[in-house]
Each structure stands twice: as C-alpha cells, then as structure tokens.
C-alpha cells in the first residue's frame, strides 16, 4: 500500500511538472509594413523678370565726304596680267564719329561708268592706323626715288596691318555696292584700282538709334519638389512563443 501511494505521488508530481513547465520556441512569419519613399515632381511657378526691351528704332542716313583724297599709278602685277594695261589707284579716306548711334553701317555705291570697265574696289579699316598721305612729289629725281620708296614702304605696311572691310571686282556682274558694319570703326579708306576717274558715286552712313526701356515681364518655370509616398512592403521576421513542455513533446 505504501508503494502504491508513493507511485501515485511521483506520477502526480511528474504530471504537475509537465503541465506547468514551459519552453520557448522560435518561428517565422511574413508581415506587411509601410516605408516612405520620395520622388521628384514638378509644379509651375510664376515669377517676374526685368529686362531691357527695344520700344522704338530711329533710322537715318548721313553722306560722308572724304577727308583725304589723291590718285597715283599704284598697281599690282596680278591686275596687269589680268587686264593687260595699268589702272590708276584712287584713294578716298573717311572718318566716322564713333559711338554716336546704337548701330551703323556704311554703304559705298560705285558709279555706272566705273562698273562698265575693268577695275576693283578695296575698302580698309584704318582705325588706329591713320590715313595714308599723298605720295611725295619732290623736284629732284634722286630725292623722288628715295622719298617714294619710303612712302611705298609705309603704304604697304599700313595696308598689311589694316583689316579688309570689303571688295568689289567691276569686270563681273555686281550690284555696284559695298556695305559693311561700321560699329567701332573710326577711319576707313577706299582704294579704287580703275581706269575711270569718277568711280565712287556716294558713301553713306546708315545709322539706327534704338530707344530701350526696362520692362517687368511675367514668366513661368517648372520647379522640382519632393513628394513622400507610403509604399507597402513585406518582410520575414522571427518570433518566439512559450509552449508547455508536454505540448512541445507531442508537436515535434
């Protein structure tokens, strides 16, 4: 009887231990969560800007007269080979008042008589170089040779340094005009290699005066900005739960 009671007691104690004892067990689950992501979007923004606007333009013409004028028997071998005879060189030097107008250009018109003969018109920018004076005419032949040689050196050096503004060959069909931008030009010269003594009909300064005002104008532009968006995502996590010891024995 005592043994039976002892067995029953041990069994009851073991059952109580198995019933009340718990163990931890890990398991994985998939859970949903949200994460904020940012993307760039654009919106239209209105703004004002002050700018200079041409509201009116005046235009006019001034006839230019030569400040220096001479002619000589200057010629090049190429012209002699082309025409077979010697043309004369007619020089016309002009001055332009700088900075008087907003924009300006010069138009040189050749006479119809000169257009009907062989010839070539050259236009050079002499700003900063100065006009070419007339060739010396001393009395003595020896002095003439020395003086002319020096003058020719200066003549060739000046033209080599000058910028060519335009040219016109007269033995081909042309409109008889040379036009060039006169902004920044203070002096220029026309060299007419021609057989016609009256080759230049007119030289005109065509000017433009712009009336400029500051005006405020409305404009639009696209401006970027960041927008937060909640994006649904999933992840696998490990969790732990408490199980009675006896349940763990029968579930594994």
C-alpha positions as CSV (number, residue, x, y, z in Angstrom):
1,X,0.0,0.0,0.0
2,X,2.8,2.3,0.8
3,X,4.5,1.6,-2.6
4,X,1.2,2.4,-4.4
5,X,0.9,5.7,-2.7
6,X,4.5,6.5,-3.5
7,X,4.0,5.7,-7.2
8,X,0.8,7.8,-7.3
9,X,2.6,10.7,-5.6
10,X,5.5,10.5,-8.1
11,X,3.1,10.3,-11.0
12,X,1.1,13.3,-9.7
13,X,4.3,15.3,-9.2
14,X,5.6,14.5,-12.7
15,X,2.2,15.4,-14.3
16,X,2.2,18.7,-12.4
17,X,5.8,19.4,-13.6
18,X,5.0,18.6,-17.2
19,X,1.8,20.6,-17.0
20,X,3.2,23.8,-15.5
21,X,6.7,23.8,-17.2
22,X,7.0,25.9,-20.4
23,X,9.7,26.3,-23.1
24,X,10.4,28.9,-25.8
25,X,10.0,28.1,-29.4
26,X,11.1,30.3,-32.5
27,X,9.0,30.5,-35.6
28,X,9.0,32.8,-38.8
29,X,6.1,34.8,-40.1
30,X,5.7,37.2,-43.1
31,X,4.5,40.6,-42.1
32,X,3.4,43.7,-44.0
33,X,4.8,47.1,-43.3
34,X,4.9,50.6,-45.0
35,X,8.0,52.6,-45.9
36,X,8.1,56.2,-47.1
37,X,9.8,56.8,-50.4
38,X,10.4,60.2,-52.0
39,X,10.0,61.1,-55.7
40,X,10.5,64.3,-57.7
41,X,7.6,66.1,-59.1
42,X,7.3,69.5,-60.8
43,X,5.0,72.4,-60.3
44,X,4.6,75.6,-62.4
45,X,5.9,78.7,-60.6
46,X,5.2,82.3,-61.8
47,X,7.9,84.9,-61.4
48,X,8.8,88.4,-62.7
49,X,11.9,89.5,-64.5
50,X,13.2,92.9,-65.5
51,X,14.7,93.1,-69.0
52,X,15.7,95.7,-71.5
53,X,13.3,96.0,-74.4
54,X,13.7,98.0,-77.7
55,X,10.5,100.0,-77.8
56,X,11.4,102.2,-80.9
57,X,14.1,102.5,-83.5
58,X,15.1,105.6,-85.4
59,X,16.9,105.4,-88.7
60,X,18.7,107.9,-90.9
61,X,21.4,108.5,-93.4
62,X,24.4,110.8,-93.5
63,X,26.5,111.4,-96.6
64,X,30.2,111.1,-95.8
65,X,32.8,113.2,-97.6
66,X,36.5,112.2,-97.9
67,X,39.0,113.8,-95.6
68,X,41.9,112.7,-97.7
69,X,41.8,112.2,-101.5
70,X,44.5,111.5,-104.0
71,X,45.3,109.3,-107.0
72,X,48.5,107.6,-108.2
73,X,49.8,105.0,-110.5
74,X,49.9,102.2,-107.9
75,X,49.1,98.8,-109.3
76,X,49.8,95.1,-108.8
77,X,51.3,92.5,-111.2
78,X,48.1,90.5,-110.9
79,X,46.0,93.4,-112.2
80,X,48.4,94.0,-115.1
81,X,48.3,90.3,-116.0
82,X,44.5,90.3,-115.8
83,X,43.8,93.5,-117.8
84,X,47.0,94.0,-119.8
85,X,47.2,97.7,-119.0
86,X,47.9,99.8,-116.0
87,X,45.0,101.2,-114.0
88,X,45.2,104.2,-111.7
89,X,44.7,104.0,-107.9
90,X,42.2,106.5,-106.5
91,X,42.3,106.9,-102.7
92,X,39.4,108.2,-100.6
93,X,39.9,108.5,-96.8
94,X,36.9,108.9,-94.4
95,X,36.4,109.5,-90.7
96,X,33.4,108.3,-88.7
97,X,32.3,109.7,-85.4
98,X,32.3,106.7,-83.0
99,X,29.6,105.9,-80.5
100,X,27.1,108.4,-81.9
101,X,24.4,105.8,-82.8
102,X,23.3,102.4,-81.5
103,X,24.2,100.7,-84.7
104,X,25.6,101.9,-88.0
105,X,26.8,100.6,-91.4
106,X,28.4,102.2,-94.4
107,X,27.2,101.7,-98.0
108,X,29.5,102.6,-100.9
109,X,27.9,103.0,-104.3
110,X,30.0,102.7,-107.4
111,X,29.2,104.8,-110.5
112,X,27.7,103.1,-113.5
113,X,30.6,104.3,-115.7
114,X,33.1,102.6,-113.4
115,X,31.0,99.4,-113.3
116,X,31.3,99.2,-117.1
117,X,35.1,99.0,-117.1
118,X,37.7,96.7,-115.6
119,X,38.6,97.6,-112.0
120,X,38.5,96.6,-108.4
121,X,37.4,98.5,-105.2
122,X,39.1,97.8,-101.9
123,X,37.9,99.1,-98.5
124,X,40.2,99.0,-95.5
125,X,39.7,99.7,-91.8
126,X,42.3,102.3,-90.8
127,X,41.1,102.8,-87.2
128,X,44.2,103.2,-85.1
129,X,46.5,103.4,-88.1
130,X,45.6,106.7,-89.6
131,X,45.0,107.8,-93.2
132,X,47.6,107.3,-95.9
133,X,49.0,110.7,-97.1
134,X,49.6,111.6,-100.7
135,X,52.8,110.3,-102.2
136,X,55.7,112.9,-102.1
137,X,56.5,114.9,-105.2
138,X,60.0,116.4,-104.7
139,X,61.7,118.3,-107.5
140,X,64.9,116.2,-107.9
141,X,64.7,112.8,-109.5
142,X,67.1,111.3,-106.9
143,X,65.0,112.7,-104.0
144,X,61.9,111.5,-105.7
145,X,63.2,107.9,-105.8
146,X,64.3,107.9,-102.1
147,X,61.1,109.6,-100.9
148,X,58.8,107.4,-103.0
149,X,60.5,104.3,-101.7
150,X,59.9,105.3,-98.1
151,X,56.3,106.2,-98.9
152,X,55.7,102.9,-100.6
153,X,57.1,101.1,-97.6
154,X,54.7,102.9,-95.3
155,X,51.8,102.4,-97.8
156,X,52.3,98.6,-98.0
157,X,52.9,98.3,-94.2
158,X,49.6,100.2,-93.4
159,X,47.5,98.1,-95.8
160,X,49.1,94.9,-94.4
161,X,48.1,95.9,-90.9
162,X,44.6,97.1,-91.9
163,X,41.5,94.8,-91.9
164,X,39.8,94.4,-95.2
165,X,36.1,95.5,-94.9
166,X,35.0,94.6,-98.4
167,X,36.0,94.4,-102.1
168,X,34.3,94.5,-105.4
169,X,35.6,93.4,-108.8
170,X,34.0,95.6,-111.5
171,X,34.6,93.4,-114.5
172,X,31.9,90.9,-113.3
173,X,28.2,91.4,-112.8
174,X,27.6,93.1,-109.5
175,X,25.0,95.3,-107.8
176,X,27.6,98.1,-107.6
177,X,27.6,98.4,-103.8
178,X,29.8,97.5,-100.8
179,X,28.2,97.5,-97.4
180,X,30.0,96.9,-94.1
181,X,29.3,97.1,-90.4
182,X,30.7,100.4,-89.1
183,X,30.4,99.8,-85.4
184,X,33.7,100.6,-83.8
185,X,35.2,102.0,-87.0
186,X,36.6,105.5,-86.7
187,X,38.6,105.7,-90.0
188,X,38.5,103.8,-93.3
189,X,39.7,104.2,-96.8
190,X,38.5,103.3,-100.3
191,X,41.2,102.3,-102.9
192,X,39.8,102.1,-106.4
193,X,42.0,100.4,-108.9
194,X,40.2,101.6,-112.1
195,X,40.5,103.3,-115.4
196,X,37.6,105.5,-114.5
197,X,38.4,108.8,-112.8
198,X,35.0,109.0,-111.1
199,X,34.4,105.6,-109.7
200,X,32.6,106.4,-106.3
201,X,29.1,107.7,-106.6
202,X,28.3,108.1,-102.9
203,X,29.4,107.0,-99.4
204,X,26.6,106.9,-96.9
205,X,26.5,106.2,-93.1
206,X,23.2,104.5,-92.4
207,X,22.5,104.7,-88.6
208,X,20.0,103.2,-86.2
209,X,19.1,104.7,-82.8
210,X,17.3,102.3,-80.5
211,X,15.1,103.5,-77.7
212,X,15.5,101.0,-74.9
213,X,13.3,100.7,-71.8
214,X,13.3,98.4,-68.8
215,X,10.1,96.4,-68.5
216,X,8.9,93.9,-66.0
217,X,7.5,90.8,-67.6
218,X,5.8,87.7,-66.1
219,X,7.3,84.4,-66.8
220,X,6.8,80.8,-65.7
221,X,9.2,78.0,-64.9
222,X,9.0,74.4,-63.7
223,X,10.2,74.0,-60.1
224,X,11.1,70.5,-58.7
225,X,9.9,69.3,-55.2
226,X,10.0,66.1,-53.3
227,X,6.8,64.1,-52.5
228,X,6.7,61.4,-49.9
229,X,4.7,58.2,-50.8
230,X,4.0,55.2,-48.4
231,X,4.9,52.0,-50.2
232,X,3.6,48.6,-49.0
233,X,6.3,46.0,-48.4
234,X,6.8,42.6,-46.8
235,X,9.5,41.0,-44.7
236,X,10.1,37.8,-42.9
237,X,10.7,38.0,-39.1
238,X,11.5,35.5,-36.4
239,X,9.2,35.4,-33.3
240,X,9.2,33.4,-30.1
241,X,6.3,31.8,-28.2
242,X,6.1,29.9,-24.9
243,X,4.8,26.3,-25.1
244,X,4.1,23.8,-22.3
245,X,6.8,21.2,-22.1
246,X,4.4,18.4,-22.7
247,X,2.9,20.1,-25.8
248,X,6.4,20.5,-27.3
249,X,7.0,16.8,-26.8
250,X,4.0,15.9,-28.9
251,X,4.3,18.6,-31.6
252,X,7.8,17.8,-32.7
